[in-house]
Amino acid sequence: MHLPPVVTPADWHTVRDELLAEEKEATRALDALAAKRRRLPMVRIDKEYVFEGPALEPHGPATLVDLFDGRRQLIVYHFMFGPREERPCVGCSSFTDNIGSLAHLHARDTSMVLVSRAPLAQIQQFRDRMGWTVPWYSSDGSDFNVDFDVTAGEDERFGLSVFLRDGDDVFRTYFTSARGVDRLRPDFNLLDLTPLGRQETWEDSPAGWPQPYATTVEQFRTDGRPTAQWARLAEDRSDDLSG
């Protein structure tokens, strides 16, 4: 592995300032995209969807309006976990493990939830095992996933939808998937600041740089197991998801 050249602090600042100018240009471009995103047209959601979640007991099923929890905006992460799958998507688990306190979203009148087609009991078992606090709802038995293009037959797709509420009227304002979701992860954004980066094969890195991870589920695993699970096993949490 050939390390980058070693230079004086003055020379380093010169090169760093050149990169900073490009970073500021990219930031302004992202600000401009966000401005366009805020001006996208919306789609009214007239269909009634039913969800199940542990926080709803004993009040029964919830509607899409209920998922807002009284707030104006709602972010839904479509978590790949189908009704016939024994274990959830490794990449979705890795994404969710990056979600911290929702207090800062709540302060801006925004809720965030996960939605999957798996039965609620199966969702709750895995959520408890991982120690996550983000609300996670089951859309099992409804057309929600199909209508929002994250389920086709038995195939699941991850993604992130944004909704706006005006009274009891709900509108879908945004959707993203693939790299659009990827860029929202704190871990990847922080790794992008480091010399070695994400260490994935698709990255443009200097010759000889370590890149042990392909763009498959490999980047979400350590020693053959989903990375997020190791800390839970160290806490003696159950590895049995059979029920």
N, C-alpha and C positions, 0 to 999 in steps of 0.2 A: 504494500500500500504506500503510494507516494503522497506525502503530506503537502498541503499548499505551501507556497513560498513564505519564508519568514522575512518580514520587512520592519522598518523603523516605525514607531508610533505615528510620526508625521506622515509617512507614506501610507500607512494603514488608514488614517483619517481621510486622506485624499480619495482613496478608492472607496471607502465607506460612504463618503459624501456623494460620490457619483451614483452609487447604488441607491442611496437615500432619495435622490431626485427621481429615480425610476419608481421607487416604492410609493412616493407621494403621488406620482402620476397614476399609478395603479389604484391607490386609495380614492383619488378623485373620480376615476372611472367607475369604481364600485359604488361611490356615492351617487353618481349619475344613474346607474342601473337601479339602485334602491328607489330613487325618485320616480323612475319609470314604473317600477313595480307598484308603487303606491297609487299610480294612475291607471293600472290595469282595469278593464271592465270586470264585472262580477257576474256570477251565475247564481240565480235564486234557487235555493233548495226547497222544493215543495213536498218532496216525498218524505213520509214519516219513517224514521229508522229507530230500531229498538236495540239498546245495549244493556249489558249486565256488568255490574261492577260491585266490589265488596263494600264500598262506601254507601251503596244505595239501600242496603238492607236496613229495616224491613220495608222500605218504601217501594220495592219492586223495580221493574225495568226503567231505563232512562231514555229520554229522547236526545237528539243532537243538541237541542237548546240546553238540556240539563248538563251536558259536558262542558259548557261554558262556565258553569259554577257561578253564575251571576255577573261574569265579566263580559267585556265588549268583544274581545278577540279570542280566538281559539287556534292553537297549533296542534295538529294531530300527526303523530308519527305512526305510519302504517307498518307495524311490526310483523315480520313474516313468521307466523306460527299458526299452521293450519289445523283443522279439527282432527286430522288423522296422523299428525306428526307427534312423535314421542318427545322430541326436543326442539326448542326454538332455533331460529337462525342465529348462527355464530356472529355474523356481522352486525345484525340488529342488536344482539346482546352487547357487543362491544360499543356500539353507538350509545345505547341506553346507559351503560356504565360510565359514560362521560357526562351524563346529565346530573347536575348538582341541585342545590336548593332552587325551588321555583319562586322564591319570595321576590326576586328581582323582576321576574316576568309579571307576577301578580301586582306588583307596585305600578306597572304600566298597563293595568287593566287587561292582562292577557293570561289565559290558562294554557296548559300543555298537558296532553294525555297520550297514551299509547292505545292503539286499537288492533286487535287480532281476531281471527276467526276461531281460535281454539276455545274450548269450553272454559268458563270462568274458573272452575275448580283447578284445572290444569294451569291456567295463567297464575292464579293465586299461589299455588305451590311453588312455581318457579320464582315468582316475585319475592316471596318470603325467603326462599333459599338464597337469592342474590342480595337481599337487603335493600331493594329499591323502594323509593317512596313516591315516585311519579305515578299518578293514577293510571291504571291499565284496565281497559274495558274489553269485553268480548262482544263481537258483532255476530256471533254464531246464530244462524237462523234468519239473518237479515240480508238484504242485497247491498249493504253498504260497500263492502270491498269490491264487489263486481261493478257497481255503478261508478266507483271512483278509480277504476282501472288498475286495481292492485291485486285482483284475483281473476284468473282466466281458467275455468275448469278447476283442476286441482293444483294449478301453478300459482304460487304466491310471488308478489313483487313488493319490495319495500319502497317507501316514498314518504313525503311530508306534505300535508295539505294545510292551508291556512283559511280560516273562516272569519267572517265578520257578522256580528249580531246587531240588529236594529229592532229592539223590542223582542217579539217572538219570530221575526223574520231573520233567516240565516242565509248567508251568501258565501260561496266559495270564491276566494280571491287569488289563490296561488297554489301551485303544485311543483314539486321538484323531486328528482330521484338521482340515482347514480352519483356522479361527481358533485351534483348540486347539493346532496346531503353530506357527502364526504367533506366538503369545505366548511361545514358547520361544527365539525368535531374539534374540541380544544386540543386533544392529544396530537392530531395530525398537524394542526396549525402551529403548535409549538415545535414539533419535530422539523417542520419546514424551515425553522430558523437556525437549525443546527447544521454543522458541517456534514454529518452523515445522512441527514434527511430522514426519510421514512425507511430507507434501506430496502426499497422495492425495485423490482427489475425494470419497471417502466420509466423510472426517474432518469433524468439526464445528469449523471454524476461523473466525476473524474474517473479515468481508467483505474481499475484496481480497487475502487471503493466497495465496501461490503454491501451486497444486495441479496440477502438470503431469502427474501420474501417475494413470491410471485403475486399477481393480482387475482388471487383466489382466496379461499378462507384461510390460507396459510398465514397471512399477516395478522389474523386474529387469534392465532394459537401459539402456545408456548409448550414445548415438550409434548406435543400431541393433543393437548387439552385446551379449550378456550381460555385465553389468558385471564379473563375476569374471574374464572372459577377457582384459581389457585388460592387467592386470599380467603375465599369462603371455606375451602377445605381446611385451611390452616386454623380456622375458627371452629372446626369440628361440625360444620353444617352438613346436613345429609346430602349424599350424592344420588339418592334414590328418587327418581321422578316418576316411578311407576304408579304412585298413588298409595 
